[in-house]
Amino acid sequence: MKIITISFLAVALLAGTSAHAATLAGGDLATGLTLSDGTTALSSGTIRFGYFDSAFNFAANANDFAALDAAFIEVTNFTGAISEFATNGFKAINLTYNENGIFEGKAFDDDGAPTTDIGGEKVFTWVLNNTTPSLATEHAIFSSNNLWTDADTIPVNSTSVSWEAGTSGLVAHIGSLSSGADIGGGQASHSLAAVAPIPEPSRAMLGFIGFAAMLFRRRRA
């Protein structure tokens, strides 16, 4: 089982204050990701790493990108080809970010109120089949027992995360685990879920008005 390791390195700023540069490295090199058909390996898209509140209802919002995006706090992401060793569906990750930063109004590490920051919360991995997330037609969201490690952890600040089969506490909030074909990792792949289109309220309203008008005309006749 491959593990993504997020390690934090202290970096001195010119102003004399300190920040911590976080490196996210690793990736999925064993299980792999397929589209909802369970056989087509995911070849490109976006992988977002961040946080959802524990009370968020994934089932109710699985097809609502706007609601998911509003609830998601992104720490870092990868966009591009999802392929390693000429095999689609697998990806090695090497990203950096500031673990003393503020992400969408939420601090990664707030010493004064540790229960309100990202540190100590579950790491969520959101995979989308488009390099423009809002245009994705399929996606999956995973989490496990892995947590974002608080920046003050001693002696070394590091977080490990994996969405491969066998990871402790692994859950597919959207998508399905080990339901697809073996695409080169020697085991069943995880599958994304198709995003069902949501009817536009304006069209639904026009249809209702038209139906009501038809009934009114029939009654007058």
N, C-alpha and C positions, 0 to 999 in steps of 0.2 A: 504494500500500500504506500503510495507516494504522499508526502506531507508538504504543504506549503508552509514555509516558515517566515514570519514577519519579525525581523530583528531591528532594534532601535539603537542608533549610534548618536552620541552627544556631539553637537556641532556648535562651535562658538560663533556668535554673530559679531560683526564689526562694531555694533552699538554697545557691546559689552554684556548684553543679555544672552541667554542660552536657549537653544531650541534643539529638538531631537529629530533627526532625519530618519524616517522609518523606511525600511526596505522590505517589500513583499516579494518573495521568491519561491518558485516551485511550480506547481501546476498539476494537471490531470494527465498522467502518462500511462495509465493502466486500464481504467474502466472505459472511458470514451463517452461521447455524446452523439446521439442520433436525433433526427427529426421525429415528429409524431408517428411517422410510418414505421419506426423501429428498425429501419434498414439503411436509410440514407444518412451517412455521417455528416455532422455539422461542419461546413467548410469555412465559414466566416461569420462574423457577427461581433457582439459586444459582451464582455464579461465584467459585471459590476460587483464590487466588494463594498459592503456597508452594513447597515443596521435597520431592522424593522422593530417597532414596538411589539412586545410580547402579546398584546391584546389585538393586534391587527388581524382582521378576518380575510384570509387569503381566498377561501372558497367563494365568498361573496364578491370579491373583486378580481377574480382570475382573468377576466376578459376586459378589465377597465385599466388601461395603461395609465391614464391620468391619475386615478386613485392610487395605484401602486407607486407611481413615481412621486406623488406628493407625500406618501408615507415613508418612502425609502430615503435614508440618509447615506449618501455615497461618500466613501472615504477615498477610493481610487478605482480605476477601471482600465481594461484593455479593450482596444478596438482594432479589428483587422482579421487576418487569416487565422483560423483555428486549425492548425496542422503542425505536426512534428514528424520528422524523419519521413517526409513525403506521405504521411498518413493523416487524413482528415479526422476530426473529432477529438483530437488530443492537443493540449497546449501547455507549454512551459511559460511561466510568468516571472517577470522581473520588473517590478515597479517601485517607485519611491513616493513618499508623501511626508508631510510634517505632522508628527503625532502630538504636537502642541497646538495644532491648528484648530480652527472653527469650521465645521462642516455643516452647511445649511442651517446655521444658527446654533448648532450643538457642539460643545467643546469635546475634543477627543479625551482630554484629561483635565478635569476641573478639581483641583486639590481641595477647594472649599466645600464642594458638594459632590462626592464621588458617585452618588446614586443617580445623578443627572447627566453624567457624561457617557461617552461611547465605551471607554475602557471598562472592562468587566461584563460587557454585553455580548450576546452571541454574534458570531460572524455569519452574515448572510451572503450567498453567492447567487447573483441574478444573471442568467445566461439568456441572451436574445439573439435571434437569427438574422439580425440586420445591424450594419455598422451605424445606422441611425436608429436608436432604440425605439423612438415613437412610431417607426414604420415596421417594426417587427411583426411577423405573422405567427411566430411560435416562440415560446420561452419556457424557462424552468427556474425555480428558486429553491435553493438548498440551504440547510443549516445543519449543525451537529452540536456536539458538546463543547466544541472549541469556542473560546471567548477571545474578544479583543483584550489584550493584556494591558493593564493600567501602566502608564508611563513611569510610575514611581516604583515599580516592582524591582526588588534587589535580589541578586546582583546584576542580572541581565534582563532587560526588557525584551521579551520575545513572545510572539503569538504563532501557533501552528494551526492550520486549517486544511481540511481535505474534504472533498465531496465524492471521493471514490468509494466503491463498495467495501464494506467492512469497517468504515469509520464509525467510532462510537457515537451513538445518538443520531446518526445520519437520517435526515427527513427531507422528502421532496414536498415542499408546500405547494408547488405547482410543477407539473411534470410527473414522471414515474421512475422509480429506481429499478435498475437491472431488468428492464422489460424489453430491451432491444437486442439486436443481433450482436455477435462478436465482430467488432470492426477492426480488430488487430491487437487488442490488449489481452486476449486469452480468456475473456469473460463477457457476460452480457453487458451491454451498454445501458446507460441511463437515457431516457427519452424525453424530449421537450413536449409540451402540449400546444396544440393549435389555439390561437386566439380567435374566439367566435366574435363576429361583428356585432356591435351593439346598435340597434335601430336608433336612428336620429329622432329625438323627441318631436321635432318640427314635422317630420314626415308622418309620424304616428298621429299627431294632432290633426294634420290635414286629412288623413284617412278617416278619423273619427267624425270630423266636421262634415266630410262628404257623405258618410253613411247616415248621419243625422239628417242632413238636407234631403237625402233620397227618401227617408221615412216620412219626413214632413210633407214632401210633394205627394207621396202616395196617399197620405191621410186626407189631404185637401182634395185629391181627385175622387 
